[in-house]
């Protein structure tokens, strides 16, 4: 709310503070004077030609900062009354995300620049009190952005009330009526229609990217099958070679055994031939007895065939 008292006294303190500022320029007044451009200026072109006149611009937009966060636009207008002539007044409430630095602010664009300094002297440092009794000294200064947002006039939409003639809306109505009729059909019919739609969507659900992915999967599967077949063929070849080596090894061992047996029998035969004459000398009737016995195993035989 608007403060009727200052911290050191009543309204006299506020008036005294304003009069003391007029006597001694404050920092804000110096800022106002620094930011305010001269009424007119001219630039000479190095002493040659005619002087060029610059377009003069005056700062007219003012911002009031550090207002109470609970203050409303209506309450601020009531506190600022009477407000000089202006064509722009915008109030912004406090941003809760900036807690604990919660302040409201207002922007005013004056039509007459001469009303700015009296307004500054009146409300710069003015103490606003919120509903909780907290004091908020206001700060008045020129707005950094001097442009004003213009309100655009809302034009009447040419398509208002033309939905009945819209072809897309008519098509929607036709589809909606067909769907409503299908709703009243039997469950078997609805199930058949749903399956047909699903098959149609599945058949159409393809794109160049999906085709590429599908072909790539098929190619990878074909390569895997070829590698698997090649491994199987190599394993069969290795197995055949191992079987062939084993067969050759068995044949060689069999031949070696046969040759060893033949050599052994030949050696034994040679030994018997060498020992036969000794048997004849010391056993003269051995051959006759062997022939009478029919050449039984264990009896002496005639290896020469003489007897």
VENPE-V32866 format. One line per field, one symbol per residue. burial: 1 if it has 9 or more other C-alpha atoms within 8 Angstrom, else 0. A space follows every 10 residues. Layout:
burial=???
//
This chain:
burial=1010110001 1011000100 1000000001 0100001000 0001100000 0000010011 1111111111 1000111000 0000010110 1011100000 0111111111 0110110001 1011011111 0000011111 1110000000 0000000000 0000000011 0000000000 0000000001 0000000000 0000000000 1000000000 0000000000 0000000000 0000000000 0000000000 0000000000 0000010011 0000011001 1000100000 0100000
//
